[in-house]
Amino acid sequence: MSRCAGVLVAALLAMAAGCGTASEPASDTRSSTGVTPPVRLPSGTVPIPLSPRFDPRVSAWGSKILVIGGQRRSADRIEPLGDGALYDVATRRWTAVPAPPLSATIDGPEVTWFDRGFLVSGNICRPARRQVDEFIDVCRPRSLEVAQFELGTRRWSRLPEVKTDEPPDATLVRLGPLAITSRGIVAEIVHSYELFREFAILSDASGRWEKFPDPPIDVDGICGSRFGLVAVDLAGSIDRPPGPDGLPQEGSRAAAAVVISGDGAWRRLPPDEALGAPAVASRIVCGADRVAVISSTEAGDLEPRVLDLATRRWSAPEPVPRAEGSGSAYLAGDVLVFTSSELTLVRGTGPPTRRASPFAGAHRLAGGDGFVAGVWHEQDMYLRLVPVR
């Protein structure tokens, strides 16, 4: 284990040791944002040095957890909040993140990470006012504003807007996963028009967003990793040879995956050759160096397949029985984590392990390298970290 990894695990274990429900003085109240954190919180939690708010964006990458944006609400008005705070699990310190330099505040910015920092993007909306018991936003749906935060300098820079002309009824929503290449930033452009998928590159040569070629496969899902963009094509049900009873059998597998490498070109990865039970539905989850295809079977089990992007090999951990397909999924290092009313850990070998979830009542969850974080907000703002080994 590297020295950095040892520090991270030690910090997580120290925080997890106090997990419980009794109220105790919080042990870590360091703040660089100027906001005084609450005095007493549930034990084993870390106060978030931000003003109370609704619906902040929570995102994790590596050993970092970002809490940014949100809303302050009153009887007749929503006030978007742009500021945030960045927590380093290894050092147990917060860093203030000022509001991004956009023409208006994004109250729930989408966050896309890369090794040196992160981007925020989204439709820019004027503060909404209550009309007939609903909050109405006024947005510019065919363009996105984008800003980049560098971790080293702790500074924002504004990037060119992303615009679209097709399809005619498309609404741009956010930047999707991205890859930093020798030619510029390549990103998926996410539309509310779900049947349309588009890619763009912020070209170093032109300084503008330009159309980028689509992957050379049918794409059922896209996610981001340290290796760049990963696209997966799910083959769905596949006929296989008849069984002992002479009846035809079916299975499912991830047919192919591709990734953008450093030179900005799509590269094919090996398909998953193993056949599993027919899938009712599938989802795709990326970690730093792995991608998981999680299939829900007709029997109510979750059947994961994991592609190691470093070795380019697929593996098939044991299925999670009677999982009912609920909850969120994260790759925390080399462990696949399902969170719902219980915490289920799926490793490469051995049966899944289950225990009661420590995140009851959490408003947001996020998974990083070796941990899962739950965030509570609205009044007292705090997070709880659970190490995954």
Helices and strands as residue ranges (DSSP letters): H 3-16, E 23-25, E 40-42, E 46-47, E 57-61, E 64-68, E 71-73, E 78-80, E 84-88, E 93-97, E 110-114, E 117-122, E 125-131, E 134-139, E 143-150, E 155-163, E 172-181, E 184-191, E 198-203, E 209-211, E 221-225, E 228-240, E 249-260, E 266-269, E 279-286, E 290-297, E 302-308, E 313-315, E 328-332, E 335-339, E 342-346, E 353-356, E 364-368, E 371-376, E 382-387
